Amino acid sequence: MKRWPWLAIGILVAVLIPLWLGGSDMLGRLQRFPAGLWPVMFAMIGLCWCINALRLRLLLGNLAGRLNLRRCLGTVMATEFAICATPGGSGGPLTLLALLGRHGVRPARASAVFAMDQLSDLAFFLCALAGIFLYALFHHLNHSLQWLLMLSGLLMLGGLALGIALVRWHRQVIRGNGKLLRMMGVSKHKRRRWARKLLHFLAAFKDTCALPRSTLLKAFALTCLHWGVRYSVLYMALQGLGADVRWAWTFLIQMLSLSAGQFSLLPGGAGAAELTSAALLAPMVGKSTAAAAILIWRVVTYYFYLLAGAPVFAAMVGGPLLRRIKQRVYR
């Protein structure tokens, strides 16, 4: 419990950044924001949860019968709460593995499902980056955005190459990891256990990749739909504030801001995401409009995840499992 106050402090700092940036003008713009857009944006997040629940059932394959759609939806909400509430989102995969394990899904298979989910996200963002590159060829793009766009592309390609290398040369990876662990004084028993876990994960990941092509295509289509809906929130906020910014730029700003938040290792990227998005958006629409849009965007896509996900997380995870997850995240 000692670390929960740090989450509260991070959220407070994240809220204060737009207030400091926009000042009293921002408050006036928030008052004029159409009230009817709020339920629409919250409904979009609800739709995102439902989409991810369907995607989880698809990736589980023949194990999907162990979780009905309501359980899948609760699992998704609890997992995304853990991602938002822990440093670098580290609690997300642990929560997913723990909840799926309660329904008889082995840790290796649950890890493979999570890895396939992340691979699907990575493939979507690489396609999106390629589209933005083509868009930028015919539109003006300032040097800072060009640099950030190239850096994001290189990091994603590097992550994809690392994953392919792990699968392709896993034997060499296991041997090299074993030598490194032996130099660190890790016992032979633990080295063998970790090697077995990696082999079990690779076998489960291979089984997940062997799902019917139609199933994988449906999962990827749901991935595209999820991120398309979620990344439309900032665009809607700017439209409600009367700013004329193309959807492609709002997509790029969100992608870069949330990437910066992940690298900051702060829960939900609190503070880092706000600062990055403000730096990118303010030159386009002005400080007060940018601050108001950022606050609306984070209320819908971050604070709402915490408020709505917290009771679901508490109900599904429970005390003993919560203590185990916290020990692994913060050790």
C-alpha positions as CSV (number, residue, x, y, z in Angstrom):
1,M,0.0,0.0,0.0
2,K,3.0,2.3,0.4
3,R,3.2,2.8,-3.3
4,W,-0.4,3.8,-4.0
5,P,0.2,7.4,-2.8
6,W,2.9,7.7,-5.5
7,L,0.2,6.8,-8.1
8,A,-2.0,9.5,-6.6
9,I,0.8,12.0,-6.7
10,G,1.5,11.1,-10.3
11,I,-2.1,11.6,-11.3
12,L,-2.2,15.0,-9.5
13,V,0.9,16.2,-11.3
14,A,-0.6,15.0,-14.6
15,V,-3.7,17.0,-14.0
16,L,-1.8,20.1,-12.9
17,I,0.3,20.1,-16.1
18,P,-2.7,21.1,-18.4
19,L,-3.9,23.6,-15.8
20,W,-0.5,25.2,-15.6
21,L,-0.2,25.2,-19.4
22,G,-3.7,26.6,-20.2
23,G,-4.4,28.8,-17.3
24,S,-7.8,30.5,-16.9
25,D,-8.4,30.4,-20.7
26,M,-8.4,26.7,-20.6
27,L,-11.2,26.6,-18.0
28,G,-13.3,28.8,-20.2
29,R,-12.8,26.5,-23.2
30,L,-13.7,23.5,-21.0
31,Q,-17.0,25.2,-20.0
32,R,-17.9,25.7,-23.7
33,F,-17.1,22.1,-24.6
34,P,-20.3,20.3,-25.8
35,A,-21.7,18.3,-22.9
36,G,-23.1,15.7,-25.4
37,L,-19.7,14.6,-26.5
38,W,-18.7,13.3,-23.0
39,P,-21.1,10.2,-23.1
40,V,-20.1,9.5,-26.7
41,M,-16.4,9.4,-25.8
42,F,-17.0,7.2,-22.7
43,A,-19.1,4.9,-24.8
44,M,-16.2,4.6,-27.3
45,I,-14.0,3.4,-24.4
46,G,-16.7,0.8,-23.5
47,L,-16.7,-0.3,-27.1
48,C,-12.9,-0.7,-26.9
49,W,-13.2,-3.0,-23.9
50,C,-15.8,-5.1,-25.8
51,I,-13.6,-5.3,-28.9
52,N,-10.6,-6.4,-26.8
53,A,-12.8,-9.0,-25.0
54,L,-13.7,-10.5,-28.4
55,R,-10.1,-10.4,-29.5
56,L,-9.1,-12.3,-26.3
57,R,-11.7,-15.0,-27.0
58,L,-10.3,-15.4,-30.5
59,L,-6.7,-15.7,-29.4
60,L,-7.6,-18.3,-26.8
61,G,-8.8,-20.6,-29.5
62,N,-10.2,-23.9,-28.2
63,L,-9.8,-22.6,-24.6
64,A,-12.3,-19.7,-25.2
65,G,-15.1,-21.9,-23.9
66,R,-13.7,-21.6,-20.4
67,L,-14.4,-17.9,-20.3
68,N,-17.8,-16.4,-21.3
69,L,-17.9,-13.0,-22.8
70,R,-18.7,-11.3,-19.5
71,R,-15.6,-12.9,-17.9
72,C,-13.5,-11.9,-20.8
73,L,-14.7,-8.3,-20.5
74,G,-13.9,-8.2,-16.8
75,T,-10.5,-9.7,-17.5
76,V,-9.8,-7.0,-20.1
77,M,-10.9,-4.2,-17.8
78,A,-8.9,-5.5,-14.8
79,T,-5.8,-6.0,-17.0
80,E,-6.0,-2.5,-18.5
81,F,-6.5,-1.0,-15.0
82,A,-3.3,-2.8,-13.9
83,I,-1.5,-1.5,-17.0
84,C,-2.6,2.1,-16.1
85,A,-1.8,1.8,-12.4
86,T,1.7,0.1,-12.4
87,P,5.1,1.4,-13.6
88,G,5.6,0.8,-17.3
89,G,2.3,-1.2,-17.4
90,S,4.2,-4.1,-15.7
91,G,1.1,-5.3,-13.8
92,G,-0.9,-5.9,-16.9
93,P,0.6,-9.2,-18.1
94,L,0.8,-10.5,-14.5
95,T,-2.9,-9.7,-14.0
96,L,-3.9,-11.4,-17.3
97,L,-1.9,-14.5,-16.5
98,A,-3.4,-14.7,-13.0
99,L,-7.0,-14.3,-14.1
100,L,-6.7,-16.7,-17.1
101,G,-5.0,-19.2,-14.7
102,R,-8.1,-19.3,-12.6
103,H,-9.9,-20.7,-15.6
104,G,-7.4,-23.4,-16.3
105,V,-5.3,-21.6,-18.9
106,R,-1.6,-22.6,-18.4
107,P,0.8,-19.7,-17.8
108,A,2.7,-20.5,-21.0
109,R,-0.5,-20.3,-23.0
110,A,-1.6,-17.1,-21.3
111,S,1.8,-15.6,-21.9
112,A,1.6,-16.6,-25.6
113,V,-1.9,-15.0,-25.9
114,F,-0.5,-11.8,-24.4
115,A,2.5,-11.9,-26.7
116,M,0.3,-12.4,-29.8
117,D,-1.9,-9.5,-28.6
118,Q,1.2,-7.3,-28.4
119,L,2.4,-8.5,-31.7
120,S,-0.9,-7.6,-33.3
121,D,-0.7,-4.1,-31.8
122,L,2.9,-3.7,-33.1
123,A,1.9,-4.8,-36.6
124,F,-1.0,-2.3,-36.5
125,F,1.3,0.6,-35.4
126,L,3.9,-0.3,-38.1
127,C,1.2,-0.2,-40.7
128,A,-0.1,3.1,-39.3
129,L,3.4,4.5,-39.3
130,A,3.9,3.5,-42.9
131,G,0.6,5.3,-43.8
132,I,1.7,8.4,-41.9
133,F,5.0,8.4,-43.8
134,L,3.1,8.3,-47.1
135,Y,0.8,11.1,-45.8
136,A,3.8,13.2,-44.8
137,L,5.2,13.0,-48.3
138,F,2.4,15.2,-49.5
139,H,2.0,17.4,-46.4
140,H,4.3,19.6,-44.4
141,L,5.8,17.9,-41.4
142,N,8.1,19.9,-39.0
143,H,11.5,18.5,-38.1
144,S,10.7,17.5,-34.6
145,L,7.8,15.4,-35.7
146,Q,9.9,13.9,-38.5
147,W,12.6,12.9,-35.9
148,L,10.1,11.4,-33.5
149,L,8.3,9.5,-36.3
150,M,11.6,8.0,-37.5
151,L,12.6,7.1,-33.9
152,S,9.3,5.4,-33.2
153,G,9.5,3.4,-36.4
154,L,13.1,2.3,-35.6
155,L,12.1,1.3,-32.1
156,M,9.1,-0.7,-33.3
157,L,11.2,-2.4,-36.0
158,G,13.8,-3.2,-33.4
159,G,11.2,-4.8,-31.1
160,L,9.8,-6.8,-34.0
161,A,13.3,-8.0,-35.0
162,L,14.1,-8.9,-31.3
163,G,10.9,-11.0,-31.1
164,I,11.7,-12.8,-34.4
165,A,15.3,-13.4,-33.3
166,L,14.1,-14.9,-30.0
167,V,11.8,-17.4,-31.9
168,R,14.4,-18.1,-34.6
169,W,17.5,-18.6,-32.4
170,H,15.9,-19.6,-29.1
171,R,18.4,-22.3,-28.5
172,Q,21.3,-19.9,-28.7
173,V,19.4,-17.4,-26.5
174,I,18.8,-20.1,-23.8
175,R,22.5,-21.1,-23.9
176,G,23.6,-17.5,-23.7
177,N,21.1,-16.7,-20.9
178,G,22.3,-19.8,-19.0
179,K,25.9,-18.7,-19.2
180,L,25.0,-15.2,-18.0
181,L,22.9,-16.5,-15.1
182,R,25.7,-18.9,-14.1
183,M,28.1,-15.9,-14.0
184,M,25.5,-14.2,-11.8
185,G,25.5,-17.1,-9.3
186,V,22.1,-18.4,-10.1
187,S,21.7,-22.1,-9.2
188,K,21.6,-24.8,-11.8
189,H,18.0,-25.8,-10.8
190,K,16.7,-22.3,-11.4
191,R,18.5,-22.0,-14.7
192,R,16.9,-25.2,-15.9
193,R,13.4,-24.1,-14.6
194,W,13.6,-20.8,-16.5
195,A,14.8,-22.5,-19.6
196,R,11.8,-24.9,-19.4
197,K,9.5,-22.0,-19.0
198,L,10.9,-20.3,-22.1
199,L,10.5,-23.5,-24.1
200,H,6.9,-24.0,-22.9
201,F,6.2,-20.4,-23.9
202,L,7.6,-20.8,-27.3
203,A,5.6,-24.0,-27.9
204,A,2.4,-22.2,-26.7
205,F,3.2,-19.3,-28.9
206,K,3.7,-21.6,-31.9
207,D,0.3,-23.1,-31.1
208,T,-1.3,-19.7,-31.0
209,C,0.3,-18.8,-34.4
210,A,-1.1,-22.0,-35.7
211,L,-4.7,-20.8,-35.2
212,P,-6.7,-20.6,-38.4
213,R,-5.7,-17.8,-40.7
214,S,-9.2,-16.4,-40.6
215,T,-9.1,-16.3,-36.8
216,L,-5.8,-14.4,-36.8
217,L,-7.1,-12.0,-39.5
218,K,-10.3,-11.3,-37.4
219,A,-8.1,-10.7,-34.4
220,F,-6.0,-8.2,-36.3
221,A,-9.1,-6.5,-37.7
222,L,-10.4,-6.1,-34.1
223,T,-6.9,-4.6,-33.2
224,C,-7.3,-2.0,-36.0
225,L,-10.8,-1.2,-34.9
226,H,-9.8,-0.9,-31.2
227,W,-7.0,1.6,-31.9
228,G,-8.9,3.5,-34.5
229,V,-11.7,4.1,-32.0
230,R,-9.5,4.8,-29.0
231,Y,-7.2,7.2,-31.0
232,S,-10.2,9.1,-32.2
233,V,-10.9,10.5,-28.7
234,L,-8.3,13.4,-29.0
235,Y,-9.6,14.3,-32.5
236,M,-13.2,14.5,-31.1
237,A,-12.0,16.6,-28.2
238,L,-10.3,19.1,-30.5
239,Q,-13.4,19.2,-32.8
240,G,-15.5,19.9,-29.8
241,L,-13.2,22.8,-28.8
242,G,-13.4,24.2,-32.3
243,A,-9.9,23.3,-33.5
244,D,-9.3,22.1,-37.0
245,V,-6.6,19.4,-36.8
246,R,-6.4,16.4,-39.1
247,W,-7.1,13.0,-37.6
248,A,-3.7,11.7,-38.8
249,W,-1.9,14.3,-36.7
250,T,-3.9,13.5,-33.6
251,F,-3.1,9.8,-34.2
252,L,0.6,10.6,-34.4
253,I,0.5,12.9,-31.4
254,Q,-1.2,10.2,-29.2
255,M,1.2,7.5,-30.4
256,L,4.3,9.5,-29.7
257,S,3.0,10.8,-26.3
258,L,2.0,7.4,-25.0
259,S,5.3,5.9,-26.2
260,A,7.1,8.6,-24.2
261,G,4.9,7.7,-21.3
262,Q,5.9,4.1,-21.5
263,F,9.6,4.9,-21.6
264,S,9.1,7.1,-18.5
265,L,8.1,4.0,-16.5
266,L,5.5,6.0,-14.7
267,P,2.0,4.5,-14.1
268,G,0.1,5.2,-17.3
269,G,2.8,7.6,-18.4
270,A,1.4,10.2,-16.0
271,G,3.1,13.5,-16.6
272,A,5.3,12.4,-19.5
273,A,2.3,11.8,-21.9
274,E,0.9,15.2,-21.0
275,L,4.2,17.1,-21.5
276,T,4.9,15.4,-24.8
277,S,1.4,15.9,-26.2
278,A,1.5,19.5,-25.1
279,A,4.8,20.1,-26.8
280,L,3.5,18.6,-30.1
281,L,-0.1,20.0,-30.0
282,A,0.4,23.6,-28.7
283,P,2.1,24.9,-31.8
284,M,-0.9,23.7,-33.9
285,V,-3.8,25.0,-31.8
286,G,-2.4,27.3,-29.1
287,K,-1.7,26.6,-25.4
288,S,-5.2,26.9,-24.0
289,T,-6.9,24.8,-26.6
290,A,-4.1,22.2,-26.4
291,A,-4.3,22.1,-22.6
292,A,-8.1,21.6,-22.6
293,A,-7.9,18.9,-25.3
294,I,-5.2,17.0,-23.4
295,L,-7.2,17.1,-20.2
296,I,-10.3,15.8,-21.9
297,W,-8.3,13.1,-23.7
298,R,-6.6,11.9,-20.5
299,V,-9.9,12.0,-18.5
300,V,-11.4,9.6,-21.1
301,T,-8.5,7.4,-21.9
302,Y,-6.6,7.2,-18.6
303,Y,-8.6,8.4,-15.5
304,F,-11.7,6.6,-16.7
305,Y,-9.7,3.4,-17.1
306,L,-8.7,3.8,-13.4
307,L,-12.1,4.7,-12.1
308,A,-14.1,2.1,-14.0
309,G,-11.4,-0.6,-13.8
310,A,-10.6,-0.4,-10.1
311,P,-13.8,-2.1,-8.8
312,V,-13.6,-4.8,-11.5
313,F,-9.9,-5.4,-10.6
314,A,-10.7,-5.6,-6.9
315,A,-13.6,-8.0,-7.4
316,M,-11.8,-10.3,-9.8
317,V,-8.3,-10.3,-8.4
318,G,-8.9,-10.4,-4.7
319,G,-6.5,-9.8,-1.7
320,P,-4.1,-12.7,-1.9
321,L,-3.6,-12.5,-5.6
322,L,-3.3,-8.7,-5.4
323,R,-0.4,-9.0,-2.9
324,R,1.4,-11.5,-5.2
325,I,1.1,-9.2,-8.2
326,K,2.4,-6.2,-6.2
327,Q,5.4,-8.2,-5.0
328,R,6.3,-9.2,-8.5
329,V,5.8,-5.6,-9.9
330,Y,7.6,-3.7,-7.2
331,R,10.3,-6.2,-6.1
